[in-house]
Amino acid sequence: MSDAMAQANAPVPTKQPTSESVGMSYLETPSRKFVTIYLPLIAFLIVLLFPFYWMAITSVKPNQELISRAGNPFWVIAPTLAHFDKLLFHTSYPAWMWNTVLVSVVATFFSLACSVFAAYAIERLRFSGAKQVGLSIFLAYLVPPSILFIPLAAIVYQLGIFDTRWALILTYPTFLIPFATWLLMGYFRSIPFELEECALIDGANRWQILTKIVLPLAVPGLISAGIFAFTLSWNEFIYALTFISSSEVKTVPVGVVTELVQGDVYDWGPLMAGALLGSLPVAFIYSFFVEYYVSGLTGSVKE
Amino acid sequence: MTFLERLQNNRNALGLLFMLPATVLLLLFLTYPLGLGFWLGFTDAKVGRAGEWIGLENYQFLWGDAVTRLALFNTLFYTVVASVIKFLLGLWLALLLNRNIRFKTFFRAVILLPYIVPTALSAIAFWWIYDAQFSIISWLLVKMGLIDNYIDFLGNPWNARLSVIAANVWRGVPFVAITLLAGLQTISPSYYEASAIDGASRWQQFRHVTLPLLTPIIAVVMTFSVLFTFTDFQLIYVITRGGPLNATHLMATLSFQRAISGGALGEGAAISIAMVPFLLAAIMFSYFGLQRRAWQQGGQDK
């Protein structure tokens, strides 16, 4: 089990078994391959990416082009930055952005620190009951936020952190810690015991083993868990919607949905500009760490 | 021996210390609210007023409430239809990506984009795509001569249900595809070579090699997918807010509306708690059903 895990988690797999080594694939002509593989693949790609294109093109279209049915809606004749100007200088958007960054970064680092200790204790200290604790961590991972937000709102209110960033920083770890601990447990499992035993014989204590041997070896796992946790907190919606009511502490997804939509006339330009700007940071970070993100995603659903 | 040294040699004490931050946080913000949710479901709590025990009154009321029944139907319909489509499209996409193709890394990276950007924000894009007056889909269909009038995507109950399902599928397919792809890559090519020598067709290879070996990971991936779909909130809240005429209200959005917007904490909590049996059933079904079947297939050596 741990072998399969380590294999699947290793970033940048060098050579993968492909079905091209399958016996009869040489019978496939290039044109047949185009129809059965590339054509569906391109169709998938167009459908999956179209909403982003639509977001981008709408955000630079002047209003009169947006509401005209004449002409080609897929293109823009006179691109404008007016929507971005309105968004950045006439709404609280920059404040929402700052809140989202702050909450995501703090919650991610905090959860990661808690998870490292928990995963190490479960996998390597093997205290009595470690197995059951590991299982309950997995079960905690399956508890969806949509059945927790009502009682959590009551708790957040009682603690006096309602409508503050602390409400989010302290509640996001409820879904980040179970996930990150589960992922890191898999990584720690793949580190050979012998390394730790050698260190113990050489007189290292547990703290030194954790910081000087286990953590450096688990860096890919830490990056995976970190990237994944960051995007999860950036994208979080229901807690931020429920626990925050003042405009200046809202996060981007909640701010865009609750404050840019007013009345019956929707300002599609600024809305799309807001959606685009709110999506870019995660997409940008993701582009640098694709392999880590994928290994985090696939590792999180493995046992 | 100092206290610190003794602590270091006791794995239970050290384990407890290491587990402390995570445990405190999860107990306070996960276990306690879960219990509190159960309790609130049996009370008539309102925002700013602690409730009193009223037994099963909330559940009795909700059982007779037409909107709640409709929300339950919507949730089941949404979950079943979206999950089936996500599974079929996701498996297809995973099989395509598992072939020897050019720009594989690029394809894989780009395909995951719908899953990583904030759902609330991509939902706004869908809202705009489904706009009654300026929908790009309607525009395209009209220009192609397939329809005469713009489609009222979100104004008609069944159109609205199918529209939000389409948005959910768009967001969920990448997750299913990429995780199933990881499963496909662990299948050794030698099985395919052996079956090809025995004269198996592509379909037979898929049916008798790929599918049985993939079943365990399908079980896990689909459990997660069903779980996320059943408890979905963001897409509905942003695109339709439950409308038209509650036709797209899910349990999660209805509980938000009753508890947070309406202030009836007890009633909202009861709706959320009513989701728990369904979630447990989904987990049990996929875990025991599919996992055991996979294990038996290996064991029986069919």
Interface residues (C-beta under 8 A of the other chain):
Chain A: A4 Q7 A8 P13 Q16 P17 T18 S19 E20 S21 V22 G23 M24 I37 Y38 P40 L41 F44 L45 V47 L48 L49 P51 F52 W54 M55 T58 L66 I67 R69 P73 F74 A113 C114 S115 F117 A118 Y120 A121 I122 L125 R126 F127 S128 A130 V133 A140 L142 V143 P144 P145 S146 I147 L148 F149 I150 P151 L152 A153 A154 I155 L170 T171 P173 T174 I177 P178 T181 N205 R206 T231 W234 N235 F237 I238 L241 T242 V252 P253 V254 V256 V257 Y266 W268 L271 M272 G274 A275 G278 S279 V282 A283 Y286 S287 V290 Y293 V294 L297 T298 V301 K302 E303
Chain B: Q8 R11 N12 L14 G15 L16 F18 M19 L20 P21 A22 T23 L25 L26 L28 F29 L30 Y32 P33 L34 L36 G37 L40 A45 L89 W92 L93 L96 L97 N98 R99 N100 I101 T105 F107 R108 A109 V110 I111 L112 L113 P114 I116 V117 P118 T119 A120 L121 S122 I124 A125 F126 W128 I129 D131 F134 I136 W139 W170 V173 P174 F175 I178 T179 A182 Q185 T186 I187 S188 P189 Y192 E193 A196 I197 R202 Q205 I217 V220 V221 F224 L227 F228 T231 D232 F233 Q234 Y237 V238 A252 S255 F256 A259 I260 L265 G268 A269 S272 I273 M275 V276 L279 I283
